[in-house]
Amino acid sequence: MASSSTFSIILGVLWATILLSFATTVTAAYPSPLESEAIALLESRWWSNHSSNTSQRCQWPGITCNTAESITKINLSDAPNIEVGDRFGKLNFSSFPNLVLLDLSDHQLRGKIPHQIGDLSALKYLDLSNCGLSENLVTLNLSQCGIVGRIPIALGQLTNLQSLILWGNQINGSIPLEIGYLRNLTYLDLYNNRLVDSIPITLYQLTNLEILYLDNNQLQGSIPSCVGNLSKMQTLSLGSNLLKGPIPQEICNLANLTSLYISQNKLTGSIPSCIGSLSKVQTLSLGSNLLKGPIPQEICNLANLTLLDLSQNKLSVQSLLVLLVYQRCST
């Protein structure tokens, strides 16, 4: 009969074998980052007409790797023979943590833009221009994707688009006139980019707009009277730009407005007294402009007002009247 010590040794060897087998299984189930990149490339089938040898992937057309052989750039602008088409959504972008550039310009893409693009924390340059994106697209969200360059005029072809969200990038140049083709748009967010020039007059043709964020850019020109066409507008945010001229009376036509942010511009003239007719307004931010004249007492009619900023203007007896307005509106 085996001694207890011999039995313990056998049991220990058995447990060690089981643990080693489990560790091997776990390792096999979770490939390394480099293996994940290779698997993603292979499963996308973008390069299926070129090669299936992923060990040579750093030499594939349009691919650049770092010294650790991790992919840092996918640039197909110089690889016209690579066909993407409806395989666009098959590439698992979350497998490329070191990707800093993705350029698929001038390649036909079909299907939806993969949401994993938003997970590319190292991405600094994204170009999807002239790609024939699906006209059935309803929501396009490329916020904080490190996009550099202009808004492509081809976006005007996405006529079914309802939400266009590009905030937090490095988009420069002007807002294209073609934005006015997106007549179904209800949500437009271009906040915190580097946009310049005037807001195109065609934007005020988007009569279904409910939310508009253009703040934190370098937009110039005035707010035109046709802003009154945006009758469904609930949030209008144009703050922190270089806008000048008066606040148009027609802004009072926005009966559904709950938030108006036009602070930190160069707006002049007086505050229209008709602002007091915007009964749904909760936030009214007009601070840091060049506004002058009296503060309209009609502001006290805004029963839903929770935030009022008129600071740093040239309003008459400003500090006293602001205090009075707050006291009256809070009773």
QUISULHU-V664335 format. One record per pair of residues at least 24 apart in sequence whose ideal C-beta (glycine too) atoms are under 10 Angstrom apart, sorted by sequence separation. I is the first residue (numbers start at 0). GAP is how many residues later the second one is. If there is no record, write none. Layout:
BEGIN
i->I gap->GAP
i->I gap->GAP
END
This chain:
BEGIN
i->70 gap->24
i->71 gap->24
i->78 gap->24
i->82 gap->24
i->83 gap->24
i->84 gap->24
i->85 gap->24
i->86 gap->24
i->87 gap->24
i->88 gap->24
i->89 gap->24
i->91 gap->24
i->92 gap->24
i->93 gap->24
i->94 gap->24
i->95 gap->24
i->96 gap->24
i->97 gap->24
i->98 gap->24
i->99 gap->24
i->100 gap->24
i->101 gap->24
i->102 gap->24
i->103 gap->24
i->104 gap->24
i->105 gap->24
i->106 gap->24
i->107 gap->24
i->108 gap->24
i->109 gap->24
i->111 gap->24
i->112 gap->24
i->116 gap->24
i->117 gap->24
i->119 gap->24
i->121 gap->24
i->122 gap->24
i->123 gap->24
i->124 gap->24
i->127 gap->24
i->128 gap->24
i->129 gap->24
i->132 gap->24
i->133 gap->24
i->134 gap->24
i->135 gap->24
i->136 gap->24
i->137 gap->24
i->138 gap->24
i->139 gap->24
i->140 gap->24
i->141 gap->24
i->142 gap->24
i->143 gap->24
i->144 gap->24
i->145 gap->24
i->146 gap->24
i->147 gap->24
i->148 gap->24
i->149 gap->24
i->150 gap->24
i->151 gap->24
i->152 gap->24
i->153 gap->24
i->154 gap->24
i->155 gap->24
i->156 gap->24
i->157 gap->24
i->158 gap->24
i->159 gap->24
i->160 gap->24
i->161 gap->24
i->162 gap->24
i->163 gap->24
i->164 gap->24
i->165 gap->24
i->166 gap->24
i->167 gap->24
i->168 gap->24
i->169 gap->24
i->170 gap->24
i->171 gap->24
i->172 gap->24
i->173 gap->24
i->174 gap->24
i->175 gap->24
i->176 gap->24
i->177 gap->24
i->178 gap->24
i->179 gap->24
i->180 gap->24
i->181 gap->24
i->182 gap->24
i->183 gap->24
i->184 gap->24
i->185 gap->24
i->186 gap->24
i->187 gap->24
i->188 gap->24
i->189 gap->24
i->190 gap->24
i->191 gap->24
i->192 gap->24
i->193 gap->24
i->194 gap->24
i->195 gap->24
i->196 gap->24
i->197 gap->24
i->198 gap->24
i->202 gap->24
i->203 gap->24
i->204 gap->24
i->205 gap->24
i->206 gap->24
i->207 gap->24
i->208 gap->24
i->209 gap->24
i->210 gap->24
i->211 gap->24
i->212 gap->24
i->213 gap->24
i->214 gap->24
i->215 gap->24
i->216 gap->24
i->217 gap->24
i->218 gap->24
i->219 gap->24
i->220 gap->24
i->221 gap->24
i->222 gap->24
i->223 gap->24
i->224 gap->24
i->225 gap->24
i->226 gap->24
i->227 gap->24
i->228 gap->24
i->229 gap->24
i->230 gap->24
i->231 gap->24
i->232 gap->24
i->233 gap->24
i->234 gap->24
i->235 gap->24
i->236 gap->24
i->237 gap->24
i->238 gap->24
i->239 gap->24
i->240 gap->24
i->241 gap->24
i->242 gap->24
i->243 gap->24
i->244 gap->24
i->245 gap->24
i->246 gap->24
i->247 gap->24
i->248 gap->24
i->249 gap->24
i->250 gap->24
i->251 gap->24
i->252 gap->24
i->253 gap->24
i->254 gap->24
i->255 gap->24
i->256 gap->24
i->257 gap->24
i->258 gap->24
i->259 gap->24
i->260 gap->24
i->261 gap->24
i->262 gap->24
i->263 gap->24
i->264 gap->24
i->265 gap->24
i->266 gap->24
i->267 gap->24
i->268 gap->24
i->269 gap->24
i->270 gap->24
i->271 gap->24
i->272 gap->24
i->273 gap->24
i->274 gap->24
i->275 gap->24
i->276 gap->24
i->277 gap->24
i->278 gap->24
i->279 gap->24
i->280 gap->24
i->281 gap->24
i->282 gap->24
i->283 gap->24
i->284 gap->24
i->285 gap->24
i->286 gap->24
i->287 gap->24
i->288 gap->24
i->289 gap->24
i->290 gap->24
i->291 gap->24
i->293 gap->24
i->296 gap->24
i->299 gap->24
i->304 gap->24
i->305 gap->24
i->70 gap->25
i->72 gap->25
i->73 gap->25
i->77 gap->25
i->78 gap->25
i->81 gap->25
i->82 gap->25
i->83 gap->25
i->84 gap->25
i->85 gap->25
i->87 gap->25
i->88 gap->25
i->90 gap->25
i->92 gap->25
i->93 gap->25
i->96 gap->25
i->97 gap->25
i->98 gap->25
i->99 gap->25
i->100 gap->25
i->101 gap->25
i->102 gap->25
i->103 gap->25
i->104 gap->25
i->105 gap->25
i->106 gap->25
i->107 gap->25
i->108 gap->25
i->110 gap->25
i->111 gap->25
i->116 gap->25
i->117 gap->25
i->119 gap->25
i->120 gap->25
i->126 gap->25
i->128 gap->25
i->131 gap->25
i->132 gap->25
i->134 gap->25
i->135 gap->25
i->136 gap->25
i->137 gap->25
i->138 gap->25
i->139 gap->25
i->140 gap->25
i->141 gap->25
i->142 gap->25
i->143 gap->25
i->144 gap->25
i->146 gap->25
i->149 gap->25
i->150 gap->25
i->152 gap->25
i->155 gap->25
i->156 gap->25
i->158 gap->25
i->159 gap->25
i->160 gap->25
i->161 gap->25
i->162 gap->25
i->163 gap->25
i->164 gap->25
i->165 gap->25
i->166 gap->25
i->167 gap->25
i->168 gap->25
i->173 gap->25
i->174 gap->25
i->176 gap->25
i->179 gap->25
i->180 gap->25
i->182 gap->25
i->184 gap->25
i->185 gap->25
i->186 gap->25
i->187 gap->25
i->188 gap->25
i->189 gap->25
i->190 gap->25
i->191 gap->25
i->192 gap->25
i->194 gap->25
i->198 gap->25
i->200 gap->25
i->203 gap->25
i->204 gap->25
i->206 gap->25
i->207 gap->25
i->208 gap->25
i->209 gap->25
i->210 gap->25
i->211 gap->25
i->212 gap->25
i->213 gap->25
i->214 gap->25
i->215 gap->25
i->216 gap->25
i->221 gap->25
i->222 gap->25
i->224 gap->25
i->227 gap->25
i->228 gap->25
i->230 gap->25
i->231 gap->25
i->232 gap->25
i->233 gap->25
i->234 gap->25
i->235 gap->25
i->236 gap->25
i->237 gap->25
i->238 gap->25
i->239 gap->25
i->240 gap->25
i->245 gap->25
i->246 gap->25
i->248 gap->25
i->251 gap->25
i->252 gap->25
i->254 gap->25
i->255 gap->25
i->256 gap->25
i->257 gap->25
i->258 gap->25
i->259 gap->25
i->260 gap->25
i->261 gap->25
i->262 gap->25
i->263 gap->25
i->264 gap->25
i->269 gap->25
i->270 gap->25
i->272 gap->25
i->275 gap->25
i->276 gap->25
i->278 gap->25
i->280 gap->25
i->281 gap->25
i->282 gap->25
i->283 gap->25
i->284 gap->25
i->285 gap->25
i->286 gap->25
i->287 gap->25
i->288 gap->25
i->294 gap->25
i->295 gap->25
i->299 gap->25
i->303 gap->25
i->304 gap->25
i->36 gap->26
i->69 gap->26
i->70 gap->26
i->71 gap->26
i->72 gap->26
i->73 gap->26
i->74 gap->26
i->75 gap->26
i->76 gap->26
i->79 gap->26
i->83 gap->26
i->84 gap->26
i->87 gap->26
i->88 gap->26
i->90 gap->26
i->92 gap->26
i->93 gap->26
i->95 gap->26
i->98 gap->26
i->100 gap->26
i->101 gap->26
i->102 gap->26
i->103 gap->26
i->104 gap->26
i->105 gap->26
i->110 gap->26
i->111 gap->26
i->112 gap->26
i->114 gap->26
i->117 gap->26
i->118 gap->26
i->119 gap->26
i->127 gap->26
i->128 gap->26
i->133 gap->26
i->134 gap->26
i->136 gap->26
i->138 gap->26
i->139 gap->26
i->140 gap->26
i->141 gap->26
i->142 gap->26
i->149 gap->26
i->151 gap->26
i->152 gap->26
i->154 gap->26
i->155 gap->26
i->157 gap->26
i->158 gap->26
i->160 gap->26
i->161 gap->26
i->162 gap->26
i->163 gap->26
i->164 gap->26
i->165 gap->26
i->166 gap->26
i->173 gap->26
i->175 gap->26
i->176 gap->26
i->178 gap->26
i->179 gap->26
i->181 gap->26
i->182 gap->26
i->184 gap->26
i->185 gap->26
i->186 gap->26
i->187 gap->26
i->188 gap->26
i->189 gap->26
i->190 gap->26
i->192 gap->26
i->197 gap->26
i->203 gap->26
i->205 gap->26
i->206 gap->26
i->208 gap->26
i->209 gap->26
i->210 gap->26
i->211 gap->26
i->212 gap->26
i->213 gap->26
i->214 gap->26
i->221 gap->26
i->223 gap->26
i->224 gap->26
i->226 gap->26
i->227 gap->26
i->229 gap->26
i->230 gap->26
i->232 gap->26
i->234 gap->26
i->235 gap->26
i->236 gap->26
i->237 gap->26
i->238 gap->26
i->240 gap->26
i->245 gap->26
i->248 gap->26
i->251 gap->26
i->253 gap->26
i->256 gap->26
i->258 gap->26
i->259 gap->26
i->260 gap->26
i->261 gap->26
i->262 gap->26
i->264 gap->26
i->269 gap->26
i->271 gap->26
i->272 gap->26
i->274 gap->26
i->275 gap->26
i->277 gap->26
i->278 gap->26
i->280 gap->26
i->282 gap->26
i->283 gap->26
i->284 gap->26
i->285 gap->26
i->286 gap->26
i->288 gap->26
i->291 gap->26
i->294 gap->26
i->298 gap->26
i->299 gap->26
i->302 gap->26
i->69 gap->27
i->70 gap->27
i->71 gap->27
i->72 gap->27
i->73 gap->27
i->74 gap->27
i->75 gap->27
i->76 gap->27
i->79 gap->27
i->83 gap->27
i->88 gap->27
i->92 gap->27
i->95 gap->27
i->98 gap->27
i->103 gap->27
i->111 gap->27
i->112 gap->27
i->117 gap->27
i->127 gap->27
i->136 gap->27
i->141 gap->27
i->150 gap->27
i->154 gap->27
i->157 gap->27
i->160 gap->27
i->165 gap->27
i->174 gap->27
i->175 gap->27
i->178 gap->27
i->181 gap->27
i->184 gap->27
i->189 gap->27
i->202 gap->27
i->205 gap->27
i->208 gap->27
i->213 gap->27
i->222 gap->27
i->226 gap->27
i->229 gap->27
i->232 gap->27
i->237 gap->27
i->250 gap->27
i->253 gap->27
i->256 gap->27
i->261 gap->27
i->270 gap->27
i->274 gap->27
i->277 gap->27
i->280 gap->27
i->285 gap->27
i->290 gap->27
i->293 gap->27
i->294 gap->27
i->296 gap->27
i->298 gap->27
i->299 gap->27
i->300 gap->27
i->301 gap->27
i->36 gap->28
i->45 gap->28
i->69 gap->28
i->70 gap->28
i->71 gap->28
i->72 gap->28
i->73 gap->28
i->74 gap->28
i->75 gap->28
i->76 gap->28
i->78 gap->28
i->111 gap->28
i->112 gap->28
i->116 gap->28
i->132 gap->28
i->150 gap->28
i->152 gap->28
i->174 gap->28
i->198 gap->28
i->222 gap->28
i->224 gap->28
i->246 gap->28
i->270 gap->28
i->296 gap->28
i->299 gap->28
i->300 gap->28
i->49 gap->29
i->69 gap->29
i->70 gap->29
i->71 gap->29
i->72 gap->29
i->73 gap->29
i->74 gap->29
i->75 gap->29
i->76 gap->29
i->112 gap->29
i->141 gap->29
i->165 gap->29
i->189 gap->29
i->213 gap->29
i->237 gap->29
i->261 gap->29
i->285 gap->29
i->294 gap->29
i->295 gap->29
i->298 gap->29
i->299 gap->29
i->40 gap->30
i->45 gap->30
i->67 gap->30
i->72 gap->30
i->73 gap->30
i->74 gap->30
i->75 gap->30
i->76 gap->30
i->92 gap->30
i->294 gap->30
i->298 gap->30
i->299 gap->30
i->33 gap->31
i->37 gap->31
i->39 gap->31
i->49 gap->31
i->75 gap->31
i->296 gap->31
i->299 gap->31
i->36 gap->32
i->46 gap->32
i->48 gap->32
i->49 gap->32
i->65 gap->32
i->36 gap->33
i->37 gap->33
i->40 gap->33
i->45 gap->33
i->48 gap->33
i->64 gap->33
i->33 gap->34
i->36 gap->34
i->46 gap->34
i->47 gap->34
i->48 gap->34
i->65 gap->34
i->32 gap->35
i->33 gap->35
i->46 gap->35
i->47 gap->35
i->63 gap->35
i->33 gap->36
i->45 gap->36
i->46 gap->36
i->63 gap->36
i->32 gap->37
i->33 gap->37
i->45 gap->37
i->63 gap->37
i->44 gap->38
i->45 gap->38
i->44 gap->39
i->45 gap->39
i->47 gap->39
i->150 gap->39
i->174 gap->39
i->198 gap->39
i->222 gap->39
i->246 gap->39
i->270 gap->39
i->43 gap->40
i->87 gap->40
i->45 gap->41
i->61 gap->41
i->44 gap->42
i->45 gap->42
i->61 gap->42
i->150 gap->42
i->174 gap->42
i->198 gap->42
i->222 gap->42
i->246 gap->42
i->270 gap->42
i->43 gap->43
i->87 gap->43
i->101 gap->43
i->125 gap->43
i->42 gap->44
i->43 gap->44
i->45 gap->44
i->101 gap->44
i->104 gap->44
i->150 gap->44
i->174 gap->44
i->198 gap->44
i->221 gap->44
i->222 gap->44
i->246 gap->44
i->270 gap->44
i->43 gap->45
i->44 gap->45
i->45 gap->45
i->61 gap->45
i->87 gap->45
i->100 gap->45
i->101 gap->45
i->124 gap->45
i->149 gap->45
i->171 gap->45
i->173 gap->45
i->195 gap->45
i->197 gap->45
i->219 gap->45
i->221 gap->45
i->243 gap->45
i->245 gap->45
i->267 gap->45
i->269 gap->45
i->43 gap->46
i->44 gap->46
i->87 gap->46
i->99 gap->46
i->123 gap->46
i->137 gap->46
i->140 gap->46
i->142 gap->46
i->146 gap->46
i->147 gap->46
i->155 gap->46
i->161 gap->46
i->164 gap->46
i->166 gap->46
i->170 gap->46
i->171 gap->46
i->173 gap->46
i->185 gap->46
i->188 gap->46
i->190 gap->46
i->194 gap->46
i->195 gap->46
i->203 gap->46
i->209 gap->46
i->214 gap->46
i->218 gap->46
i->219 gap->46
i->221 gap->46
i->233 gap->46
i->236 gap->46
i->238 gap->46
i->242 gap->46
i->243 gap->46
i->257 gap->46
i->260 gap->46
i->262 gap->46
i->266 gap->46
i->267 gap->46
i->269 gap->46
i->42 gap->47
i->43 gap->47
i->83 gap->47
i->84 gap->47
i->100 gap->47
i->104 gap->47
i->165 gap->47
i->166 gap->47
i->213 gap->47
i->214 gap->47
i->238 gap->47
i->262 gap->47
i->42 gap->48
i->43 gap->48
i->85 gap->48
i->138 gap->48
i->140 gap->48
i->142 gap->48
i->143 gap->48
i->161 gap->48
i->162 gap->48
i->164 gap->48
i->166 gap->48
i->167 gap->48
i->185 gap->48
i->186 gap->48
i->188 gap->48
i->190 gap->48
i->191 gap->48
i->210 gap->48
i->212 gap->48
i->214 gap->48
i->215 gap->48
i->234 gap->48
i->236 gap->48
i->238 gap->48
i->239 gap->48
i->258 gap->48
i->260 gap->48
i->262 gap->48
i->263 gap->48
i->42 gap->49
i->43 gap->49
i->142 gap->49
i->166 gap->49
i->190 gap->49
i->214 gap->49
i->238 gap->49
i->262 gap->49
i->39 gap->50
i->40 gap->50
i->71 gap->50
i->74 gap->50
i->76 gap->50
i->214 gap->50
i->238 gap->50
i->262 gap->50
i->39 gap->51
i->40 gap->51
i->43 gap->51
i->75 gap->51
i->39 gap->52
i->42 gap->52
i->72 gap->52
i->74 gap->52
i->76 gap->52
i->38 gap->53
i->39 gap->53
i->76 gap->53
i->39 gap->54
i->40 gap->54
i->36 gap->55
i->39 gap->55
i->40 gap->55
i->35 gap->56
i->38 gap->56
i->39 gap->56
i->37 gap->57
i->35 gap->58
i->36 gap->58
i->45 gap->58
i->35 gap->59
i->36 gap->59
i->34 gap->60
i->35 gap->60
i->36 gap->60
i->33 gap->61
i->35 gap->61
i->36 gap->61
i->45 gap->61
i->32 gap->62
i->36 gap->62
i->32 gap->63
i->30 gap->64
i->32 gap->64
i->32 gap->65
i->238 gap->70
i->39 gap->76
END
